[in-house]
Amino acid sequence: MKQNYLQDLFSLSGKAALVTGGGRGIGQVIARELARAGADIAIFSRSGAAETVNLIESEGGKAIDIIADVTDEASVKAGIDKIVETYGKLDIVINNAGVCYHKDAFEASVAEWRECLDINLTGEYIVCREGARVMIEKGTQGSMINIASISGHIVNIPQRQAAYNASKAGVIHMTKSLAIEWADKGIRVNAVSPGYVATPMSIDPDFVEPELLAAWDPLFPLHRMAKPEELCGAIIWLCSESAGYTTGADIIIDGAYGVI
Ligand SMILES: NC(=O)c1ccc[n+]([C@@H]2O[C@H](COP(=O)([O-])OP(=O)(O)OC[C@H]3O[C@@H](n4cnc5c(N)ncnc54)[C@H](O)[C@@H]3O)[C@@H](O)[C@H]2O)c1
């Protein structure tokens, strides 16, 4: 039996990875897990991600904290320049930053609709585009993973969240489109669509009322939300060279929520 077989298969050693929205929640866990798999990490956040950087450094990994708003083209470009200045290249992009609000179509303002689409869809587009620009310039065989959602496939109940659902459906089709556009450049573009994951977005009482949590509970086939760690095996695989023939895919990790 070959020693370190699995380690070699999924190793991200020597890769530079960007995780957007990595200051907390799913992004923080992805950043830590990619570092554990060997990658050097850069976090984009609007207000700093010192906790994530400390977590990674305390385990012997490398991480830098960059203030960048994914909706702002200039700040994304400057952030990616900083990654290249620090690590010499960019191999992996995890487009994770996102927002959600629960309002019906009349209650929500057009400004709120636009903000949700701007962060969740246009933001991922800007980061993909600027990431791919650098990968192409440097001839990097890169991997991009766009965090979509089961909400891009089904309509969640009982809350109303048309803007979020539309933004995530857009992420899934944008991912397929960019996978085709950049296939001959050696850049793979995939999506991961989680079901409910226990993070501030889905359990924080400032965001989710207790009645809503109680209404969701019987809808989970596995009787619980996912832990962010349960997304990371698939993400590490998609980032690694062992997923070299996987592009334009959307991996659903929802504990069968979308099946029924
Ligand atoms: N939690 C869930 O149940 C769930 C399910 C499916 C998909 N997702 C998706 O996973 C991703 C992460 O969600 P989470 O649950 O960790 O949420 P979260 O609210 O805990 O974290 C989102 C992060 O994105 C950052 N962010 C928001 N707008 C930004 C911007 N313009 N520029 C830079 N950063 C910005 C936030 O500051 C925050 O750190 C999101 O795309 C979300 O839609 C979450």
The ligand as an ORCA input file, in Angstrom:
! r2SCAN-3c Opt
* xyz 0 1
  N     -25.774     29.054      6.320
  C     -26.521     28.403      5.448
  O     -27.491     27.715      5.811
  C     -26.185     28.448      3.985
  C     -26.821     27.548      3.131
  C     -26.526     27.567      1.771
  C     -25.612     28.476      1.278
  N     -25.018     29.349      2.140
  C     -24.074     30.302      1.537
  O     -22.803     30.139      2.139
  C     -22.093     31.371      2.124
  C     -21.606     31.679      3.532
  O     -22.744     31.789      4.382
  P     -22.651     31.757      5.973
  O     -23.789     30.944      6.446
  O     -21.284     31.471      6.433
  O     -23.043     33.289      6.248
  P     -22.403     34.368      7.235
  O     -23.379     35.496      7.249
  O     -22.017     33.736      8.529
  O     -21.067     34.779      6.470
  C     -21.086     35.506      5.265
  C     -19.815     36.325      5.200
  O     -19.826     37.075      3.970
  C     -19.360     38.389      4.265
  N     -19.833     39.347      3.255
  C     -21.104     39.730      3.001
  N     -21.126     40.664      2.035
  C     -19.829     40.853      1.655
  C     -19.200     41.697      0.699
  N     -19.901     42.556     -0.056
  N     -17.846     41.614      0.548
  C     -17.110     40.771      1.325
  N     -17.660     39.970      2.260
  C     -18.992     40.019      2.430
  C     -19.961     38.674      5.634
  O     -19.339     39.771      6.271
  C     -19.728     37.342      6.344
  O     -18.424     37.302      6.899
  C     -23.068     32.416      1.564
  O     -22.821     32.589      0.194
  C     -24.419     31.763      1.786
  O     -25.388     32.238      0.886
  C     -25.274     29.372      3.463
*
